[in-house]
Structure formats: C-alpha cells, structure tokens
C-alpha cells in the first residue's frame, strides 16, 4: 500500500513514542508501522483497522497511538452497524503487552480527546476479543489516555480470557439496553485463572448519563481468579438502574469518589460482590450528591453481596453526604454482617464533617487451645456493648463453641468443652453491632 503523504516526512513526536500509528485520512483509518512506514491496514471499518494493529504487535508487544481527535475526526467507531461498521469477533494471541493510547480527555463530550465508541448494536456484542489459546493471554491490552463510549448497547465489549489494564480511561454510557434473554454489560472481562494474575487500573472514571432501567446493567464486570487494583476511581451517575462494578474476583480500590448527579437518581448499585470467598477492600470512599433532598437516595445501594457468608467488604473511611430529610441517606448494604467499616464520616450542612460512632465490627479470631480453657476473648472496638453477636466456627477444634457474651470492651467466646492443645487451632468468625 502507498504511504500517505502525511507520513512521508518524519514526525518525531509520533515516531518516537509508538510502534503503530492509527490516523484518519479522508473517511478512512490508516494503521502504519512506524519502523518500516508500511501501511498494515486501512478502511472505513475503524475497529478492524485497530484489531489489525493489535495482531501486528501481539507477539512482540508495543504501542499503538491513535491520533484521533473528536473535533477533527469524529468518534472512532469500534462498532456502529447503522453506519456500516459491523460487530466484531476476533481471536488474538497476546504474548507481550500491547498499549492502545489516545489523546487525554476528561469527557466524551470534550472535543479535544479520543473516544472509542460502540453504538447501536442492540442485543449483539459490539466487540468480542477472545484469547486464541483458550487460556488467559500472557500479554495485556493496556488502554491509556482515552475514552470508551457506549450508547443503545446491551453488550458492549467482551474480553474473553484477555488480560486488560486501564490507565487514565473514561467509560461513558448513555441509554443502555436490556433484553430478557441475555445478560447485559458494557465491558466484561471474562475467564478463570491463572492463579496469581493481577490487573492494575489507574485513574479510572465511569460516567453514566441518561438511563432509566428496572433491571440493573453492569457497566464494568470483572471475572478473574485473583486481584484487580484500582488506584483512583471516579463514578458519576445521572441515570437510574445501573450496576457500576460487578465483582466476581478480589478487588482493591485506593480512593473512590462517587457523584450522584440528579435530584431523582435511584435504584443504582455501586458494587455487586459475587462469587465465593471474595473480598472488596477500599481505603477511602467519598459519596457526594448535588441534591441533598433527593427522596429516592436510599434506593441507591453501595454494596450488594450475593452470599454474605462467603464474601466480605472492608472499608476504612466512608464519607456520606448530609441528610436533611429522615430516611433519605444512601443505603450502605442489605448484608451488614459482611461489611466492615472503620469510620463513617457524614457531611454537615455547614460543609464540615462529623464522625459517626463506630457501631459494628467483625473479623476472624484465632486462639491456641490448651485442653483446659473454655473461654476466649477478643477486643471488639465498638463504642458500647454490642446487642447482636454472630459467631461461626471455622476450624475443627472450634466445633464445641457454645455461645458468646460481651461487655463494653470484649466479646467472650464460651465452649461446652475445652478445645484440644494446639497452635492457632481455634478459629472463629465473628460479627458484632451495637
């Protein structure tokens, strides 16, 4: 293929930072290998051009730079059937990391940024990338400095056993669709294993515009064997009936800011914790609202937990918006026995913060039996004597646990017969609330 005129003269900024450049010339997208100046793909199907770029680098790794600005080039359509750009299914064999980098923008409506867009695909999957080996790819797709947009979509992008990272990425959703016979999602990272796998997501924002749904649609659904780390999460919700992150894996978040941007935002779930023996751990989360008198605010839930006996949420500090009408605070969870919060801090009308008393706690208590001791104790850290205590034996030597009692400082675990001698052989899960 002939080299476009714009690439005949070296552009140091582009050549020095990318292995493949994707750019719009006329109505076509061109993908050019920078070391050879070879045009590896071109056409009006922009998604196909991008996939060709990924497959070019899947064995060696490298970076694809999408020189695509909405103000100049419009949206970069991954799938848009009404525009003649069909849905796609592709197998890829990533051996090394491939970075897909755009031009930084904070909003899909900002005309200075790059937006990969899936539009009007109905019940079909807009883009389905599957590992060619059947197992997880050893390399990762790393999306950096761009937006990913969806509208009139029920199933957007499926990464099937493809490891994915996000760095400074905005996910924007408008008018998601629901069909009775399929499970909806905007981005679904699907697969099992390998043990020890990690994903690192940096500066991720999820923005939901107009939506009015009765069946919650997950925006980002992760299904992995191990941990996903998110350093700085921003969520902006204007619609109703969405599930922001569905967690089928271990998830850690350092800082999260949640904005409810509507006086009638309702029926949203921020985190849906599913699977078995999963943990969601968050350092700091601040929830803000532009209307403090939203009468539906309590229909929005922070944590939904599928099986409270097997899944757990740990949150260090939760900042909640002020409440001027009784009963309108956002619902934290319907499963308090599985949610452990160090501090709840509530905004006041004068824009100061007030720490609420810590009224519930829990954990796993581990003791060493000696064959004679029938009572053990643990400090509960609550503001007063708890009125409710739930205890579950976790080890065989704890099978004779009988009942628990408490005072202002401790919970006492009483056994009908003394556990046998051993080291850390008595394990009990406990939950208490005032």
Secondary structure, 3 states (H helix, E strand, C coil): CCCCHHHCCCCHHHHCCCCEEEEEECCEEEEEECCCCEEEEEECCHHHHHHHHHHHHCCCCEEEEEECCHHHHCCEEEEEHHHCECCEEEEECCCCCEEEECCCCCCCCCCCCCEEEEEEEEEEEEEEEEECCCCCCCCEEEEEEEEEEEEEEEEEEEEECCEEEEEEEEEEEECCCCCCCCCCEEEEEECCCCCCCEEEEEEEEEEECCCEEEEEEEEEEECCCCEEEEEEEEEEECCEEEEEEEECCEEEEEEEEEEECCCCCCCCEEEEECCCCCEEEEEEEEEEECCCCCCCHHHCEEEEECCCCCCEEEEEEEEECCCCCCCCCCEEECCHHHEEEEEEEEECCCCCEEEECCCEEEEEEEECCCCCCCEEEEECCCCCCCCEEEEEECCHHHCCEEEEEECCCEEEEEECCCCCCCCCCEEEEEEEEC
